[in-house]
């Protein structure tokens, strides 16, 4: 029988500290704001704007379900701005509803009870729906006044929720530069865009800035990346990025230091050495067979003492 033990790595702060010659901070936001040119029944394209909120676990279904609530507007056939509320479902479908407006600027709230089952409130009062859009990633339908019309122009696979992961560097002269790490993290983790933005309920990805060190050649930045989920997906990695004085990524390395499925974790030893330890049955801290590898952190870079992968 396997037994799992959790060892907490000694880096715990989520706040970057400041060195005398600069500061580094992490900007991590998940949202989406997009404009679309929408054609209804192949007519003249009308402008639509949608804001996608951070994904959340709905009150219905399983813990693996995720939805993103959506709000916005579109210009209808009378050239009027029509309010829209909706849901991007985990089934990769988008439903938009136009409330029957009592006022021009209603304070609306959407509550989801299940897939394609919602109520819209204005204050505490439930209000009706004047039209509805059922959309896939490429096309869809508008249902209004008993009529169904074909809709094109909304590709929410390309333009919906986005996760922005930026490292912001302020040097001693107070110049500020930002570097986008999203694609790098997506590639190195080998994960999907859906998982990274939080629409895949089987894993959540948390990125934390642990520390940084300015050098004559630039700055080294150390990150912790934790993927939460079932034991098949739980893992923790550490990544360092070397950024030169031209504010370009010169080098990076990522190391997996904990993996629930592979039964290993990390444990701090003396002199800032971190050991990667087997979590198989009957761990003995004095038994060298349980020690898979080790590393040190020097100037915010990972120095491998014994490779474990």
N, C-alpha and C positions, 0 to 999 in steps of 0.2 A: 504494500500500500504506500502510495506517495504521500508525503506531507509537505505542505507549503509554509514557509516562514517568510516574513517581510522584514527586510533590513532597510532602514531609512538612510539615504545618502546624506552626507554632512552638509550639502548645499541646500538650504531651505528658504532663503530670502527670495521674495519675488520683486524686490526693489533694487534697482541698480544703484551702486554707490558711486560717488564722484571722486575722481582723482584730480590733482592740482592742475593738470594740463587739459582737462576735458571731461565730457560726460557722455554716457551712452544710455539710451532708453529703448524699450521695445514698444512698438505700436501694433496692437493686434485687434482688429475689428472685423465683425462678420455682419454684413448687411448687403443690400443691393438697391440702387436707384437707377432706373433705366427709362428711356423714351423709345417708343416703337412707332413705326408707320404701319397702320393696320388697315387692311382692305376687307370690307364686308360685302359679300356677293360680287367680288371683283370690281367694286366701285372705286371712287376716288379715295386715296389713302387718307386716313384720319390719324391724328396724333393721339397716342396713349402714353400715360406715365404711370409706372408702378414702383412702389417701395416695398421691398421684401425685408421682413424682420428676421432677427436671429432665430434659428430653428428651436423648437421646444417639444417637449413630450406632451401629447394631448391627454385630456382626462379620460379618454376612451381607449380601448385596444390594449396592446401589450407595451412593455417597456421599450420595445424595439421600434415602435412607430415614432415618426417625426413629422411635424408640419411647420410651415412658415406662414404666418399671417401676412396678408398683402393689403395695401391700400393705395389709392391713386385716383385717376380720372381718365376719361377719354372725350374727344369731341364728337358728338353725335351728328346725325344727318341734318339737324337744324342749326349746326354750328354752335351748339350749347355744350358747356362743360358738364359732364355727367359723373357724379361720384361713384367710385368703385371700391368694394371691399371683397376680399377673397382669401383663398387658402391654396398654397402649393403643397400638395399631398405627397406623402412618401411614395405613392404609386407612380410618381413622375407625371402627375396631372395637375393642371391649374384650373380652378373654378373661380370666376369673378361674378359678383352680384352688384346690381345697381339698386340701392334702396329707394323706395318711394319717398321722395324728399318732402318734408313738411316745411322746411326752411331752406334757404340757399346755402347755409353753412351749418349743417347738422353735426352734432357731436355723436358719432356712431361708434358702436362696439359690436364686433362679431364674435359669437360663441360657437365653436364646433362641437357637435355631439357624436359625429362619426363621419365616415367618408361621404361627402356630398350631402351632409345633414347639418345645417347651420341655422342659427337665428341671428337677426340683426336688431340691435336695440338703439333707440335714441333716448338717452337717459335710462329710465327704468321701463320704458314702453317698447314692446316688440312692434316693429314696423314691417310692412310688406316689401316685396321685391318686384321691381318693374321690368327688369331684364336680367339675363344670365348668360355668361360665356362658359362653355365647356371646352377646354383647350388641351391639346397635347403639345409636344415640343415643336411641332411643325405646322399644325393647322388646328381647326376646331370649329365650333358652332356657336352662333348667337341665337338665343331664344327670346323673342320679344313680341308681345301682342298676339300670341298664338302662332307666330311665324318662326321658321327656322332658317337661318342664313349661314352661309359658309364664311369662315374667318381665316385670313392669312396674315402673316407678318409678325407673329410673336414666337420667337425661338428662345424659350426660357432655359434651354440647356446652355446656350452661349451667353445669355443676358438675364441672369436672375440673381441668386445669392452669390456673393463673393466674399472671400476672406482675405483681408489685407494684413500681411505680416511684414512689418518694416522695422529695421534697426535705424535709429536716429542718432547721429554722431555730432556732438558739438565740441569743436576743438578749443584750444586755449585762446584763440582769437574770436571766439563766439560765432564762428561760421558754422552753419548747420547743413548737414548732408544726410540724405536718406537712401537706404539700399533695400530693395525688395527681396525678401527671402522666401516668398511663397512657392515659386517654382522649384527652388532648390530643395526645400523641405518635402514637397510633394514627390519629387524624383527620388530623393534618398530614402524616404520611408517606404517607397513602393506602394503607396496607398492610392485611393481614388479621390477625385475632387469631391464627390458626395460625402465621403468619410471626413475629409479635412474641413468641410464647411459645416459638418454636424447633421447632415440629412441621412446618414447611415446610422441606424440605431444600434448597430453591433459594435461601434467603437466611437469614442470621443478623443480628440487630440488636443492636448494642452501644451503650449510652448511657454517656457519661462526663461528669462535672462538671469543667469546665475552670477556672472562677474565679467569684468573686462580689464584689460591692461594696455595702456598706451606704451608704445615703443618708439625708437627713432624712425622705424620704417612704417609705422601706422598704428593699428590697434588690433588686439586679439579679443574676440568676444566668445564667451562660453554659454551655451544654452542647454537646457534640459527639455526633452520632449517625451511626454507621457501619453500613451494610448490606453485609455480606459475601456474596458468591455468585459467580455467573458474571458475565461482563462486561455482560450485560443487566441485572443487578441491583446491581452494585457502585456505590455512591454514598456521599457523605459530606455531611452537612448540619450547620449550626450554628444553634442556637436560643437566643435569650435570653428570659427570663421576668422581668417586673417584678412584684414582690410588694409590696403596700402595707403600711402599718403595722397594718392590720386582718387581715393574713395572708390576703389574697385576691389572685388573679391579676388585675392591672390591665391588663397589656398583654403581648403576646408576638409574636415574629417568628421565622420559620424561613427559612433561606437554604441552597440547595443549592450547595456550593462545589466539589464534585468529582463527576464522572459519567463512568464508563468508556464507556458506550454513546454519550454525546454528545461524547466526546473533549475534555473540559476538566478542569482541575485547578487547585490553588491554590499560590501561591508567595509567600514572605515577601520584601518589599522593604525599603527604608530607612524609618526612622521609624514602624515598626510598621504599615506599610501592607501589606495582603495583596492580591495580584493574582490574578484568575481568568484562566487562560491556556488557549488552545486547544492541544490535544494532537495536532493534525493533523500531517501530514508536514512535515519541515523547519522545526522551531521555531527562530525567530531572536529572542533576547531583546531585540534592538534594533528589531524590526519591530512597529510598533503594531498591525498586523492580527492578531497572535497574542494580544493582550491584549483580553479580552472585558469586563472590569470590575474593580473594586477596592473595598476596604472597609477600615475601621479598627475596632479595638476600643477603646471609650472607656467607662470605668466599667462594664465587663462587658456593654456593649450594642454591637450592630453598627451602625456608621454607614456607610451606603453612599456611596461617592465617585462611582462610575460603575456603574449598574445593568447586569447581564449577563444577566438572565432576561427 
